[in-house]
Amino acid sequence: MYPALTSGQVIRCRLDEAEFLVRVVWNRILEEEMESGFLILDNPLPPPKTPD
């Protein structure tokens, strides 16, 4: 439910405990919900580094 997403936008997306870069391909509004389709751009991103 992120109505600010636009087609072509590249975002980080979490899926099955991994983060990916994805491109928003399409959006549609159905009554009170919004659906979006994404294209996964690459392999999972490495986890963020934590300070030692």
C-alpha positions as MATLAB code, in Angstrom:
seq = 'MYPALTSGQVIRCRLDEAEFLVRVVWNRILEEEMESGFLILDNPLPPPKTPD';
ca = [
       0.000    0.000    0.000;
       2.488    2.617   -1.197;
       0.638    4.925   -3.602;
       3.818    6.977   -4.148;
       5.392    4.136   -6.177;
       5.719    4.999   -9.865;
       6.504    2.838  -12.892;
      10.237    2.770  -13.574;
      11.201    3.574   -9.980;
      14.009    1.412   -8.515;
      13.598    0.438   -4.860;
      14.895   -2.069   -2.311;
      12.449   -4.864   -1.586;
      12.589   -7.563    1.091;
      11.512  -11.038    0.004;
      12.058  -14.222    2.017;
      14.512  -12.503    4.415;
      16.685  -11.183    1.540;
      16.814   -7.690    0.019;
      16.709   -7.096   -3.728;
      16.827   -4.097   -6.029;
      13.592   -4.110   -8.015;
      12.022   -1.881  -10.658;
       8.333   -0.997  -10.430;
       6.782   -2.226  -13.687;
       3.093   -1.520  -13.169;
       0.557   -0.265  -10.613;
      -3.197   -0.565  -10.399;
      -5.787    0.557   -7.902;
      -8.603   -1.835   -6.972;
     -11.177   -0.190   -4.753;
      -9.220    0.510   -1.527;
      -6.069   -1.456   -2.431;
      -3.096   -0.866   -4.676;
      -1.203   -3.635   -6.477;
       2.251   -3.318   -8.026;
       4.360   -5.557  -10.229;
       8.143   -5.654   -9.855;
      11.105   -6.844  -11.890;
      13.989   -8.173   -9.766;
      17.142   -6.485  -11.083;
      19.895   -8.500   -9.444;
      20.856  -11.162   -6.922;
      20.092  -10.512   -3.244;
      21.919   -7.534   -1.761;
      24.461   -8.240    0.964;
      23.256   -7.485    4.495;
      24.195   -4.043    5.827;
      27.510   -3.849    7.651;
      27.294   -3.372   11.379;
      29.926   -1.451   13.344;
      32.368   -3.676   15.254;
];
